Amino acid sequence: MENKDVLGRGLKSLIPEEVEGELKKRESVVYLKISEISIDEYQPRKNMDEEKIAELAQSIKEHGILQPLIVTKKEEGYHLVAGQRRLKAAQKAGLEEVPAVLKDADGSKKLEMSLIENIQREDLNPLEEAEAFKTLVKKFNLETRDIAQKVGKAETTVINSVRLLSLPQEVKDALLGNLITQGHARAILTLPKEEQLKLLTLIIKRNLTVREVETRAKRFHEGKESQAKEKVALKDLYLEEISGELRDILQTKVEIQKKGKGGRILIDYYSKEELERLIELFKKIKNYIEGGG
């Protein structure tokens, strides 16, 4: 019964005075009713581990919320910018109020700030983070280098994160289910879809390391490159054989130049007499064809 009374008095009864004082030193903290705080569609966290929320709720009961939520003022109530897990855990813990820092922001700037704050502060899974980056690019027209600067990450990290969204659903599910790591997923990304799924099966079946997956992906590309070179070599050999046959027929230098699906045939002559000889030869060939061979 005593515990219920403590929770009923709100968060202040759960936060030691020295902790509360430290919070207020860092930023101006206000205490808001949970019922006044709303969450919008741009919050990047889509899935929450209920077991971890329960653990956080228990921690809040024992130690309070040590990091305040970030909110902005609405016409009615407040909009959550950062602290979705803490808000849900506080609800689960039975709190009526939570500590929050109030920031000024309007319209798209508020939503942009919401995403950036959450990327920096929240423990997002790789796909939630990727979706947040994609939203900043698509909805708010931010460049990847700007996003990287705002969230304190390398630009290549942001780019590779967004690329994870192009993976087949089977690979995404394996990543969310912790069957593979983000490193595995990035290595798989370089392959065609069919090969991605084949390699995914091998990773799970044989417990392949990221390095082993990278090596297999590299070998696949080297094999494709080798096959492409072989095809080019065969085409070059064929054209060389044809050039040789034409040289034998025309008794002069002949070069075949390939261009796309077509090309051109260059026939050399070194005097007026030789040109006339070639013309006569082509006439004979023409007459032979027209005469039915």
C-alpha positions in Angstrom: 0.0 0.0 0.0 2.9 2.3 0.8 4.4 1.7 -2.6 1.1 2.7 -4.3 1.0 5.9 -2.3 4.6 6.8 -3.4 3.8 6.2 -7.1 0.6 8.2 -6.7 2.5 11.3 -5.6 4.4 11.3 -9.0 8.0 11.2 -10.0 9.3 13.7 -7.5 9.0 11.2 -4.7 11.1 8.7 -6.7 14.0 11.0 -7.6 16.6 11.7 -4.8 17.1 15.4 -4.2 20.7 15.3 -5.3 19.8 13.7 -8.6 17.0 16.1 -9.2 19.4 19.0 -8.4 21.9 17.7 -10.9 19.2 17.5 -13.6 18.2 21.1 -13.0 21.9 22.2 -13.1 22.2 20.7 -16.6 19.0 22.1 -18.1 15.7 23.7 -17.0 13.6 20.6 -16.1 9.8 20.7 -15.8 7.5 18.0 -14.6 4.7 17.1 -17.0 1.7 14.8 -16.8 2.2 11.7 -19.0 -1.3 12.2 -20.3 -0.3 15.6 -21.8 2.5 14.2 -23.9 1.8 12.9 -27.5 3.9 10.9 -29.9 3.9 11.5 -33.7 4.4 9.2 -36.7 8.0 10.3 -37.2 9.2 8.7 -34.0 11.8 6.3 -35.4 11.3 3.5 -32.9 8.6 1.2 -34.3 9.3 -1.9 -32.2 10.1 -2.1 -28.5 11.3 -5.1 -26.5 8.6 -5.5 -23.8 11.0 -7.3 -21.5 13.5 -4.4 -21.7 10.7 -1.9 -21.1 9.7 -3.9 -18.0 13.3 -3.8 -16.8 13.5 -0.1 -17.4 10.2 0.4 -15.5 11.7 -1.5 -12.5 14.8 0.7 -12.7 12.6 3.8 -12.8 10.7 2.6 -9.7 14.1 2.2 -7.8 16.1 5.1 -9.2 13.8 7.4 -11.0 14.3 8.9 -14.6 17.9 10.1 -14.6 17.6 11.7 -18.1 14.7 13.9 -18.8 12.5 13.6 -21.9 12.7 16.3 -24.7 9.4 17.9 -25.6 8.0 20.9 -27.5 4.8 22.8 -26.7 1.6 22.2 -28.7 -1.7 24.1 -28.7 -2.9 21.5 -26.3 -0.3 19.5 -24.3 3.2 18.6 -25.5 4.9 16.8 -28.3 7.6 14.2 -27.5 10.9 14.8 -29.3 13.1 12.2 -27.5 12.5 9.6 -24.8 9.9 7.2 -26.2 11.3 4.2 -24.2 11.5 6.2 -21.0 7.9 7.5 -21.5 6.5 4.0 -22.0 8.5 2.6 -19.1 7.3 5.4 -16.9 3.7 4.6 -17.8 4.4 0.9 -17.0 5.9 2.0 -13.6 2.7 3.8 -12.8 4.0 7.3 -12.8 1.8 10.3 -13.4 4.5 12.8 -14.2 7.9 12.7 -15.9 10.8 15.2 -16.0 11.2 17.0 -19.4 13.2 19.7 -21.1 11.0 22.1 -23.1 12.5 23.1 -26.5 11.1 25.7 -28.9 10.5 24.4 -32.5 7.8 24.8 -35.1 6.5 22.6 -38.0 9.1 20.6 -39.9 11.9 21.8 -37.7 10.2 20.2 -34.8 9.9 16.9 -36.6 13.5 17.1 -37.9 14.7 17.8 -34.3 12.6 14.8 -33.1 14.3 12.4 -35.4 17.8 13.7 -34.7 17.4 13.7 -31.0 16.1 10.1 -31.1 18.9 8.9 -33.3 21.4 10.4 -30.8 19.7 9.3 -27.6 17.7 6.2 -28.2 18.9 2.6 -28.7 17.3 2.1 -32.1 17.7 -1.1 -34.1 19.6 -0.8 -37.4 16.4 -0.7 -39.5 14.7 1.9 -37.3 17.8 4.1 -37.6 17.9 3.6 -41.4 14.3 4.6 -41.7 15.0 7.7 -39.6 17.9 8.7 -41.9 15.7 8.1 -45.0 13.0 10.3 -43.6 15.5 13.1 -43.0 16.6 12.8 -46.6 13.2 12.4 -48.2 10.9 14.5 -46.0 13.3 17.2 -44.9 15.6 17.3 -47.9 18.8 17.0 -45.8 22.0 15.9 -47.4 23.7 12.8 -46.0 26.7 14.9 -45.0 24.4 17.2 -43.0 22.7 14.3 -41.3 26.1 12.8 -40.4 27.2 16.1 -38.8 24.0 16.5 -36.8 24.0 12.9 -35.4 27.8 12.7 -34.9 28.4 9.8 -37.4 30.5 9.4 -40.5 28.7 10.1 -43.8 29.5 6.6 -45.1 27.8 5.2 -42.0 24.6 7.1 -42.8 24.7 6.0 -46.5 25.3 2.3 -45.6 22.6 2.5 -43.0 20.0 3.6 -45.5 21.1 1.0 -48.0 20.0 -1.7 -45.5 16.4 -0.8 -46.4 16.9 -2.3 -49.9 17.6 -5.8 -48.5 15.0 -8.6 -49.0 12.5 -8.9 -46.2 14.0 -12.3 -45.2 17.4 -10.6 -44.5 15.7 -7.7 -42.6 13.8 -10.2 -40.4 17.1 -12.1 -39.7 18.7 -8.8 -38.7 15.8 -7.8 -36.4 15.8 -11.3 -34.9 19.5 -11.1 -34.2 20.2 -14.1 -36.4 22.7 -11.9 -38.3 24.6 -8.7 -37.4 24.6 -5.3 -39.2 28.1 -6.3 -40.5 26.6 -9.4 -42.1 23.8 -7.4 -43.7 26.2 -4.8 -45.2 28.4 -7.6 -46.7 25.2 -9.3 -48.2 24.1 -5.9 -49.7 26.7 -6.1 -52.5 25.2 -9.3 -54.0 22.2 -9.9 -56.3 18.9 -10.8 -54.4 19.1 -14.5 -55.2 22.7 -14.7 -53.9 21.8 -12.6 -50.8 19.2 -15.3 -49.8 21.6 -18.1 -50.5 24.3 -16.5 -48.3 21.8 -15.7 -45.6 21.0 -19.4 -45.3 24.7 -20.3 -45.1 25.3 -17.6 -42.4 22.6 -19.0 -40.2 23.4 -22.7 -40.9 27.2 -22.5 -40.5 27.4 -19.5 -38.2 29.7 -17.6 -40.6 31.6 -14.6 -39.3 31.3 -11.2 -41.0 34.8 -11.6 -42.4 33.8 -15.0 -44.0 30.8 -13.4 -45.5 32.8 -10.6 -47.0 35.3 -13.1 -48.4 32.4 -15.1 -50.1 30.9 -11.9 -51.5 34.3 -10.8 -52.9 34.8 -14.2 -54.5 31.4 -14.0 -56.1 32.3 -10.6 -57.7 35.7 -11.8 -58.8 34.1 -14.8 -60.4 31.6 -12.6 -62.3 34.4 -10.3 -63.3 36.5 -13.2 -64.6 33.5 -14.5 -66.6 33.0 -11.1 -68.1 36.6 -10.9 -69.2 36.4 -14.4 -70.7 33.3 -13.3 -72.8 35.2 -10.3 -74.0 38.2 -12.4 -74.8 36.1 -14.8 -76.8 34.4 -12.0 -78.7 37.9 -10.5 -79.5 39.1 -13.9 -80.7 36.1 -14.3 -83.0 36.6 -10.8 -84.5 40.3 -11.5 -85.0 39.4 -14.7 -86.9 37.0 -12.9 -89.1 39.5 -10.2 -89.8 42.0 -12.8 -90.8 39.6 -14.4 -93.2 38.9 -11.0 -94.8 42.6 -10.3 -95.1 43.0 -13.6 -97.0 40.1 -12.8 -99.4 41.0 -9.1 -100.0 44.8 -9.5 -99.8 45.1 -6.3 -97.7 45.0 -5.2 -94.1 41.5 -5.4 -92.6 40.5 -4.2 -89.1 37.1 -4.8 -87.4 36.2 -2.2 -84.8 33.4 -3.1 -82.4 31.0 -0.4 -81.2 28.0 -1.4 -79.1 26.2 -4.2 -80.9 27.6 -3.1 -84.2 30.9 -1.7 -85.4 32.7 -1.0 -88.7 35.2 -2.7 -91.0 38.3 -0.7 -92.1 40.0 -1.9 -95.4 43.4 -0.4 -96.2 44.6 0.3 -99.7 48.0 1.8 -100.6 47.6 3.0 -104.3 45.0 3.9 -106.9 45.6 0.6 -108.6 45.0 -1.3 -105.4 41.7 0.6 -104.8 40.6 -0.3 -108.3 41.5 -3.9 -107.7 39.4 -4.0 -104.5 36.5 -2.4 -106.3 36.6 -5.0 -109.1 36.8 -7.7 -106.5 33.6 -6.4 -104.7 31.9 -6.2 -108.1 32.7 -9.9 -108.8 31.4 -10.8 -105.3 28.2 -8.8 -106.0 27.7 -10.5 -109.4 28.3 -13.9 -107.8 25.6 -13.3 -105.1 23.1 -11.9 -107.6 23.7 -14.8 -109.9 22.7 -17.2 -107.2 26.2 -18.4 -106.4 
